[in-house]
Structure formats: structure tokens, C-alpha cells
Amino acid sequence: MVEKQVHILIVGAGRAGSALIKMLQDNPDVKIAGVVDKDDQAPGLKLAGQLKIPTATTWKMMMTDNSINEVINATGSDEVHEMLLEDKPKHVLMADGAVAKTLWFLAKEYETVEQKIKEAEEEVKAHEWGVQKTNEAIKLLYKELEEKNRELQELDRLKSEFISTVSHELRTPLAITKEGITLIQDGVLGKINEKQAKVLMTAKESIDRLARLINSLLDISKIEAGNIEIKKSLISVTEVAKQVASFFETKAADKGLKLRVNLPESGVNAYADNDKIIQVFTNLVGNALKFTDKGYIAISVEEKKDEIECSVEDTGKGVLKEDIPKMFVKFQQINRVHGDGERGTGLGLSIAKSIVELHGGEIWVESEAGKGTKIIFTLPKYADDVLLKEYINSGIEEAKKNKSKMSLMVLSIENYAKTKKLVPEEKIYFALRGVENVLKDCFNHTGGAALKDSHECIVVLPNSSKQDVLTAEGRLKQAVDDYLAREQLADKIKMKFRCATYPDEASNCEELIKAVMGK
């Protein structure tokens, strides 16, 4: 469903007004209904005229427009603000001083940073011409280019820092505002009529859109700063795909689209951050939904020899061949066909690419204008030995970081060669799977992990001392013995326990790891 645009009247066409026009003109959720300034030579009026936005020299001429939802005072004058409050119709919202000044400040800073980057880029281009002259000039200009590059990097860092700071500052007032609207909607502060309810719903939806944008900006800032945290665990990629499909099912139906899910019958597991992989699928499906008006959207997961391949395919507008390389660049807004097209923030695909690459995967696009788009990403295939390495390395790193301890416990079948003569290998395999489940039940609440090998099970116990292991060993032996007795295997399969603690028994731990990993 297409969300209703907010129609805004900007009062004041000076530098602040001009900056606001530039910042809001491409926002699909906002329409600038008019620009007002008593000075008919104001730069903002000229800019509005070029963009075919209605202009006037008095706001009373614009207030009769019933489509206007909100007025932003960009003059910076408290006197004008008070006069506007007196003249505006009752159905029109008035941005208070704090909001107006924040928007003004944001627009001016955005314009300043953009201008500085543009000026720096122009200087770099001018210097490139001189590089071709002489060897001495090349050396000199090379140094100047290095300095300009540092300046550009610093400007980019300042821009990211500014975005992060502003986003953090806006989250709290947004949450408070949303909670206030919810209280009014629920009738806690008194009854409201149908018209008021619609206005409140529009305001709440606008806050939600802004909150999503802020979260995307914060994600980009964390990624660029290298502060994004990946919490890996063994996850079901098929269940993640089902969960995302369920979330978008109603939205797809509202647009008359079929939502297809192509998944293997058996589950596909990966060692990944569950929430981050959900975010990747959500960004890709949301993007497909935005640019698809008829046909279908398909979510697929396929297990291949060395990797897991996931994809989101649509029958939408498609992407021009020359635009495909730009799709993962942050803040790029790609029109999938000639014309205005629907625009987004330009952050979703960039975030998805960063998350996939942090997991050691790849992501790419297959598309043709007018024939739909397919975005494919891969994840490393889960394997017992790989996962075990991850758990052990993670446990050691955590122990080093927190100055704590990590312990390993290995349960092996005693005299494995003799046991194979007494018990079929298939039955041994299922017995080990059962022991594995016992281990998981015993240590799930502590964060421990259990893995199966050809004839042994391994438990990684983060934040566990030698005493913790000895205490757990007794409980674990009893649980394993009970399981083998229930399976009538107690007299045929005997389990041997070994353990070591890092860093107290670093050498023993190292030897145990080598034995477990087969090194």
C-alpha cells in the first residue's frame, strides 16, 4: 500500500529555507505544497520556481490550500512563529521551535558538508590535469592529492559522526512523542473523534518512518566505524526465510502480489547472526516490494556443495545495466526505469552487503530493465569442524578479553574398535546423536556448545573454571549413563571424559584441541 504523503508549507525562503527545499524535494513521503517569503527576490523562491513548487509573498495566500498538513517556520523568527500559530487552520500542524531549528540546523549542516566535499572533489580533479606535465610536478601533486584524500576522509568521518550523533539525539524525543500519541489514541487522555484519530495515525506512521531511517543511519555509522557486533550461533536459514515471508505476507497481498517461498524439505543450517540475517532478508524483500506492482516476489534458499545460496527475486521494474554497480553504494537512489520512479533512502542494500560480507559471504544482482530483479547472497556452509573452531576461538578470545576462563570437555567412546564389533555403526551414530542432545540439555543454559565427531562429543564451556567443569562432569556422567541405560546400550558403550581449562592448563588445552581437531 502506498503511504499518504505529508504536504508541507515552508515559510521563509532564505538560506535555511533553500536548504530545507533541497533536503526534502526528493523525499517520497513529503510534498512541498508551497514556499512563502515576503521578499520576492529570496533565493528559496527562485529555487522553488525552478522546481515548479508554488510560491507566494504572504502565507495567507497559501493557508487556503486544504491539502497542507504541516507548516515549517524556516525564518528563525519567534514573532513570525506566533503569527503563524494565529493564522493557520485548525487541521494544520505547526512544527514547534525545537523541531524547526533542528531541521534548519540539519539542512544547513548537510548543505555545508555536501558543498565542502564538492569543492574538495573539484580541487582534486583540477590537480589531476597537472599530474601529466613533469616528473617533479607529479611528485608534488601526488603529495597534494594525498592531503586532499585525507581531507575527504576526514569530511566523510565528520559526516558519519554527525549523522550518528543527530540520530541518537532524535531517538529519545521520537520515542516520547510516539508514546504520547499512543496514549491519546488509546483514549487514556480523553475521547477523540474519527478525524482526530486519522491525524494521529498519520503522525504515528511518520514517526515510524523516521525511526526506521534513523536505525538505518545508525547501522551505517556502526558498519563504517567497524563497531557492528556479529553474534554467531547455529541458526536455521530456512526458518529465517519463513519468518521474513510471514512478516511480508499481508503487505504483498495488499499490493496484489504473490509471495513465493522456495525452500528445501530438510532444514539448512548456518553459523551466523540470526537477527542480522533476518535484517538482510527484510531489506531485500522490502526493496522488492517497493518496486514491484504486479506478479510475484520469491524468497529462495538452496544448499550447495560449499555454500548456502539465498535469493530474493521479483517481477518488478528492473534495473538498467549501467545502474547495477551503484545499487550497493550508500545513499544511492536508483530509478529502475527512466522517469522519477519510487525512491528509498539508499541504505538498505548497502547494509545488507556489509552484513553478508562480515559473515564471509558474497552478494550480487541479476536484473534487466522492465524484467524484474534477482538479488543473490551466499553464506558459508555449516560444518561440524568449522563450527567447533569458531566456538573454541570465540571462547578463548572471550576469556582473554574478560580475563576469565574457558574449558573444554570431550566425551569419547572407550575402545572404539571393539565397540564397533558389538554395535552396528548406524546404532553408534544415533547413540552419539542422543549423547549430543543430552549435552545440549545439560549446558544450554550456560551457553555451552556440543558437537558430534566420528566417535566423540565436544563441549565448549565459556566462563567456566576447573571447579565448574568438575561439578558439571558428575552431573553430565549421570545424564549420559541414564540415556545409555534407556537405550539398552550401557553394557556395550562406555564413555571416557577428558577436560582442560584455558588459561590455567594452556598446554593441556592446546593438546586437547589438537586431538579434537585432528591436528
C-alpha positions in Angstrom: 0.0 0.0 0.0 1.3 3.5 -0.9 1.5 5.6 2.3 0.0 9.1 2.2 2.3 12.0 1.6 2.7 14.8 4.1 2.1 18.2 2.4 4.3 20.9 3.9 4.3 24.7 3.6 7.8 26.3 4.2 7.7 29.9 5.5 11.0 31.6 4.9 13.0 31.3 1.6 16.4 32.4 2.8 19.4 30.2 3.2 17.6 27.9 5.7 14.5 27.7 3.5 16.6 26.9 0.4 18.5 24.2 2.3 15.2 22.6 3.5 13.8 22.6 -0.1 16.9 20.8 -1.3 16.8 18.3 1.5 13.1 17.5 1.2 12.5 17.7 -2.6 13.3 14.0 -3.3 11.7 12.5 -0.1 8.8 10.3 -1.4 6.9 10.8 1.9 6.9 14.6 1.7 5.4 17.0 -0.8 6.4 20.7 -0.6 3.0 22.3 -1.2 4.4 25.9 -1.2 7.2 28.3 -0.3 6.5 31.7 1.2 8.7 34.8 1.7 7.8 38.5 1.7 11.0 39.2 -0.3 10.1 38.2 -3.9 13.8 38.0 -4.7 14.6 35.5 -2.0 16.8 32.6 -3.2 14.4 30.0 -2.0 11.6 31.4 -4.1 13.8 31.2 -7.2 14.7 27.6 -6.4 11.1 26.7 -5.8 10.2 28.3 -9.1 12.8 26.2 -10.9 11.3 23.1 -9.2 7.8 24.1 -10.1 6.8 24.5 -6.4 4.0 27.1 -5.8 5.3 30.4 -4.2 3.8 33.4 -2.5 4.8 36.5 -0.7 2.3 36.0 2.1 1.3 32.8 3.8 -2.4 33.8 3.9 -2.4 33.2 0.2 -1.3 29.6 0.9 -3.3 28.8 4.0 -6.4 28.3 1.9 -4.9 25.1 0.4 -6.8 22.4 2.2 -4.1 19.8 1.3 -1.5 21.4 3.6 -0.8 19.2 6.7 2.1 21.0 8.3 3.8 24.4 8.4 7.6 24.7 9.0 8.8 28.1 10.0 12.3 28.5 8.5 12.6 32.2 9.2 14.1 31.7 12.7 11.8 34.4 14.0 9.7 33.8 17.1 7.4 36.7 16.1 6.7 35.0 12.8 6.1 31.7 14.6 3.5 33.3 16.8 1.7 35.0 13.9 1.7 31.7 12.0 0.0 30.0 15.0 -2.7 32.6 14.9 -3.3 32.3 11.1 -3.1 28.6 10.4 -6.3 26.5 10.0 -7.1 24.1 12.9 -6.3 20.9 10.8 -2.8 22.1 10.0 0.1 21.1 12.3 2.8 23.6 13.2 6.3 22.5 13.8 7.4 23.9 17.1 10.6 25.9 17.6 12.8 23.0 18.6 11.7 20.9 15.6 12.1 23.8 13.1 15.5 24.7 14.5 16.7 21.0 14.3 15.5 20.7 10.7 17.2 24.0 9.9 20.4 23.0 11.5 20.4 19.6 9.9 19.7 21.1 6.4 22.4 23.7 6.8 25.0 21.2 8.0 24.0 18.8 5.2 24.4 21.6 2.7 27.8 22.7 4.2 29.3 19.2 4.2 28.0 18.5 0.7 29.5 21.8 -0.6 32.8 21.1 1.1 33.0 17.6 -0.4 32.1 19.0 -3.8 34.7 21.7 -3.6 37.4 19.2 -2.5 36.5 16.9 -5.4 36.7 19.8 -7.8 40.1 20.7 -6.5 41.3 17.0 -6.9 40.1 17.0 -10.5 41.9 20.3 -11.2 45.1 18.9 -9.8 44.9 15.7 -11.9 45.4 17.7 -15.1 48.8 18.9 -13.9 50.0 15.4 -13.0 50.7 14.8 -16.6 53.3 17.6 -17.0 56.7 16.7 -15.4 58.1 14.2 -13.0 58.7 16.9 -10.4 55.1 18.1 -10.8 53.9 14.6 -10.5 55.7 14.1 -7.2 54.4 17.5 -5.9 50.8 17.0 -7.0 50.9 13.4 -5.6 51.6 14.8 -2.1 48.8 17.4 -2.6 46.4 14.6 -3.7 47.3 12.6 -0.6 46.5 15.6 1.6 43.2 16.2 -0.2 42.3 12.5 0.2 42.9 12.7 3.9 40.7 15.8 4.0 37.9 13.9 2.1 38.2 11.0 4.5 38.1 13.4 7.4 35.0 15.1 6.0 33.4 11.7 5.4 34.2 10.7 9.0 32.7 14.0 10.3 29.6 13.4 8.2 29.2 9.9 9.6 29.9 11.2 13.1 27.3 14.0 12.6 24.7 11.5 11.3 25.3 9.2 14.2 25.1 12.0 16.8 21.9 13.5 15.4 20.3 10.1 15.0 21.0 9.3 18.7 19.7 12.6 19.8 16.4 12.2 17.8 15.6 8.7 19.0 14.5 9.7 22.6 12.2 12.6 21.6 10.7 10.4 18.9 10.0 7.6 21.3 8.4 10.1 23.8 6.3 11.7 21.0 5.2 8.3 19.8 4.2 7.2 23.3 2.2 10.4 23.8 0.3 9.8 20.5 -0.4 6.2 21.6 -1.8 7.4 24.9 -4.2 9.8 23.1 -5.2 7.1 20.5 -6.0 4.7 23.3 -8.3 7.3 25.0 -6.3 7.5 28.1 -6.4 11.3 28.0 -10.0 11.5 26.8 -12.1 10.5 23.9 -11.1 11.5 20.3 -13.2 11.7 17.2 -12.6 9.8 13.9 -10.9 12.8 12.2 -8.5 13.2 15.1 -7.8 9.5 15.1 -6.8 9.7 11.4 -4.5 12.7 12.0 -2.9 10.9 14.9 -2.4 7.7 12.9 -0.7 9.7 10.1 1.6 11.3 12.7 2.5 8.0 14.2 3.2 6.4 10.8 5.5 9.4 10.0 7.4 8.8 13.3 7.8 5.1 12.5 9.2 6.0 9.1 11.6 8.5 10.6 12.6 5.9 13.3 13.4 3.3 10.5 15.5 5.9 8.8 17.4 6.7 12.0 18.0 3.0 12.7 19.5 2.6 9.1 21.7 5.6 9.7 23.0 4.2 12.9 23.6 0.8 11.3 25.7 2.5 8.5 27.6 4.5 11.1 28.4 1.4 13.1 29.5 -0.5 10.0 31.8 2.3 8.8 33.3 2.7 12.3 33.8 -1.1 12.5 31.7 -1.3 15.6 28.9 -3.6 14.4 28.7 -6.7 16.6 28.1 -10.1 15.0 26.8 -12.7 17.4 27.1 -16.0 15.6 25.3 -19.2 16.6 23.9 -22.2 14.7 20.8 -21.0 13.0 18.2 -22.4 10.6 18.3 -20.3 7.4 15.1 -21.9 6.2 13.3 -20.8 9.4 14.6 -17.3 9.0 13.3 -17.2 5.4 9.9 -18.5 6.6 9.8 -15.8 9.4 10.5 -13.0 6.9 7.9 -14.3 4.4 5.3 -14.4 7.2 6.0 -10.8 8.0 5.6 -9.6 4.4 2.7 -11.8 3.5 0.0 -9.3 4.3 1.9 -6.4 2.6 2.3 -8.4 -0.5 -1.3 -9.3 -0.6 -2.3 -5.7 -0.2 -0.4 -4.9 -3.4 -1.9 -7.9 -5.2 1.4 -9.8 -5.3 2.1 -13.4 -4.8 4.8 -14.2 -2.2 6.5 -17.5 -3.1 8.8 -19.4 -0.7 11.2 -22.0 -2.3 12.9 -24.0 0.5 14.4 -27.5 0.7 12.4 -30.1 2.6 15.3 -30.6 5.1 16.4 -27.6 7.1 19.6 -25.7 6.1 21.8 -24.6 8.9 24.5 -21.8 9.0 26.8 -20.4 11.7 25.6 -16.8 11.6 23.9 -14.0 13.5 20.2 -14.8 13.4 19.0 -11.1 13.7 21.4 -9.8 11.1 20.4 -12.5 8.5 16.8 -11.5 9.2 17.7 -7.9 8.5 19.3 -8.9 5.2 16.2 -10.8 4.0 14.0 -8.0 5.3 15.9 -5.3 3.4 15.9 -7.3 0.2 12.2 -8.2 0.3 11.2 -4.7 1.4 13.1 -3.3 -1.6 11.5 -5.8 -4.0 8.0 -4.9 -2.6 8.7 -1.2 -3.2 9.5 -1.6 -6.9 7.0 -4.4 -7.8 3.5 -3.6 -8.9 2.3 -6.9 -10.3 3.4 -10.5 -10.5 5.3 -12.1 -7.6 8.2 -12.0 -5.1 10.1 -15.2 -4.5 12.3 -16.0 -1.5 14.6 -19.0 -2.0 17.2 -20.9 -0.1 19.4 -23.6 -1.7 22.1 -25.8 -0.1 25.0 -26.2 -2.5 28.3 -28.1 -2.2 30.4 -25.4 -0.5 27.9 -22.7 0.5 24.3 -21.8 1.1 22.7 -19.6 -1.7 19.8 -17.4 -0.8 17.9 -15.1 -3.1 15.0 -12.6 -3.4 13.5 -12.4 -6.9 10.8 -10.0 -8.2 8.9 -9.3 -11.4 9.2 -5.5 -10.8 10.6 -2.7 -12.9 14.1 -4.0 -13.1 17.4 -2.1 -13.1 19.3 -0.6 -16.0 22.6 -2.4 -16.7 24.7 0.7 -16.0 22.9 1.2 -12.7 23.6 -2.2 -11.2 27.1 -1.4 -9.9 25.6 1.6 -8.0 23.0 -0.4 -6.1 25.1 -1.3 -3.1 26.6 2.2 -2.7 25.2 4.0 0.3 22.7 6.8 -0.2 22.3 5.9 -3.9 18.7 6.1 -5.0 18.3 4.0 -8.2 15.3 4.5 -10.5 14.7 1.2 -12.0 13.3 2.6 -15.3 13.5 6.1 -16.9 11.5 8.7 -15.1 11.0 9.7 -11.5 10.3 6.2 -10.1 10.0 5.3 -6.5 12.9 6.3 -4.3 14.2 5.0 -1.0 16.9 6.1 1.5 19.6 4.2 -0.4 20.8 2.4 2.7 19.1 -1.0 2.8 21.2 -2.7 0.1 24.4 -1.2 1.4 23.7 -2.5 4.9 22.8 -5.9 3.5 26.0 -6.1 1.6 28.1 -5.2 4.7 26.3 -7.9 6.8 26.8 -10.6 4.2 30.5 -9.8 3.8 31.0 -9.8 7.6 29.7 -13.4 7.5 32.3 -14.3 4.8 29.6 -14.4 2.0 29.0 -12.6 -1.2 26.1 -10.7 -2.7 25.3 -9.7 -6.3 22.4 -8.6 -8.6 20.9 -10.0 -11.7 18.5 -7.6 -13.4 17.2 -6.2 -16.7 15.1 -3.1 -17.0 11.4 -4.0 -17.3 12.0 -7.7 -16.5 12.5 -7.8 -12.7 15.4 -8.2 -10.4 17.1 -11.0 -8.5 19.5 -10.4 -5.6 21.5 -13.4 -4.5 23.7 -13.7 -1.5 25.7 -16.6 -0.1 26.7 -17.8 3.4 29.5 -20.3 4.3 28.1 -23.8 4.6 27.9 -25.1 8.2 30.3 -27.9 9.0 31.0 -29.6 12.4 34.7 -28.9 12.3 34.3 -25.3 11.2 31.7 -24.6 13.9 33.9 -26.2 16.5 36.8 -24.0 15.5 34.5 -20.9 15.8 33.3 -22.0 19.3 36.8 -22.7 20.6 38.3 -19.5 19.1 35.4 -17.4 20.4 35.7 -19.0 23.9 39.5 -18.2 24.0 39.0 -14.7 22.8 36.3 -14.0 25.3 38.5 -15.5 28.1 41.4 -13.2 27.0 39.1 -10.1 26.8 37.3 -10.6 30.1 40.3 -12.2 31.9 38.1 -15.2 32.6 38.4 -18.9 31.9 37.2 -21.3 29.1 37.0 -25.1 29.5 36.8 -27.9 27.0 35.2 -31.3 27.8 35.5 -34.2 25.4 33.4 -37.5 25.7 34.9 -40.4 23.7 33.8 -43.9 23.2 36.3 -46.2 25.0 37.9 -48.9 22.8 36.1 -47.7 19.7 37.4 -50.6 17.5 36.0 -53.2 19.9 32.7 -51.3 20.3 32.1 -51.4 16.5 32.2 -55.2 16.6 29.5 -55.2 19.2 27.3 -52.4 18.0 26.4 -51.5 14.3 27.9 -48.2 13.2 24.5 -46.8 12.4 23.4 -47.5 16.0 26.6 -45.9 17.3 25.9 -42.9 15.2 22.4 -42.5 16.6 23.7 -43.1 20.1 26.2 -40.3 19.7 23.4 -38.0 18.4 21.5 -38.9 21.6 24.5 -38.1 23.8 24.9 -34.8 21.9 21.3 -33.9 22.8 22.0 -34.8 26.4 24.9 -32.5 26.4 22.9 -29.7 24.9 20.2 -30.1 27.5 22.8 -30.1 30.3 24.7 -27.0 29.1 22.1 -24.9 27.1 21.5 -22.5 30.0 25.3 -21.9 30.4 26.0 -21.0 26.8 28.0 -24.2 26.3 28.0 -25.9 22.9 28.1 -29.6 21.9 29.3 -31.1 18.7 29.4 -34.6 17.2 32.5 -36.2 15.7 33.1 -39.8 14.4 33.3 -41.2 17.9 33.2 -38.4 20.3 31.3 -35.3 21.5 32.8 -32.0 22.5 31.5 -29.4 24.9 32.9 -25.8 24.9 32.2 -24.1 28.2 32.9 -20.3 28.2 33.3 -18.6 31.6 34.0 -21.9 33.3 36.7 -22.7 35.8 38.2 -26.1 36.5 35.9 -26.4 39.5 32.9 -25.6 37.4 33.9 -28.4 35.0 34.4 -30.9 37.8 31.0 -30.1 39.2 29.4 -30.4 35.7 31.2 -33.6 35.0 29.4 -35.6 37.7 26.0 -34.3 36.5 26.9 -35.0 32.9 28.2 -38.6 33.5 24.9 -39.4 35.3 22.8 -38.0 32.5 24.8 -39.9 29.8 24.6 -43.1 31.8 20.9 -42.7 32.2 20.5 -42.2 28.5 22.6 -45.2 27.5 20.6 -47.4 30.0 17.3 -46.3 28.5 18.7 -47.3 25.0 19.9 -50.6 26.5 23.5 -49.8 25.5 25.0 -49.3 29.0 26.8 -52.6 28.8 28.1 -52.1 25.3 29.2 -48.4 25.1 31.4 -46.8 27.7 32.2 -43.1 27.5 35.6 -41.6 28.6 35.7 -38.0 29.8 38.6 -35.6 29.2 38.8 -31.9 30.1 41.2 -28.9 30.2 40.8 -25.3 31.2 42.3 -22.2 29.5 44.5 -20.4 30.5 45.2 -22.4 33.7 46.1 -25.5 31.7 47.0 -23.8 28.4 49.4 -26.6 27.3 46.8 -29.4 28.2 44.1 -27.3 26.5 46.2 -27.0 23.3 46.9 -30.7 23.2 43.2 -31.4 23.7 42.3 -29.0 20.9 44.8 -30.7 18.5 43.5 -34.1 19.4 39.9 -33.0 18.9 40.6 -31.2 15.6 42.7 -34.0 14.3 45.9 -31.9 14.0 
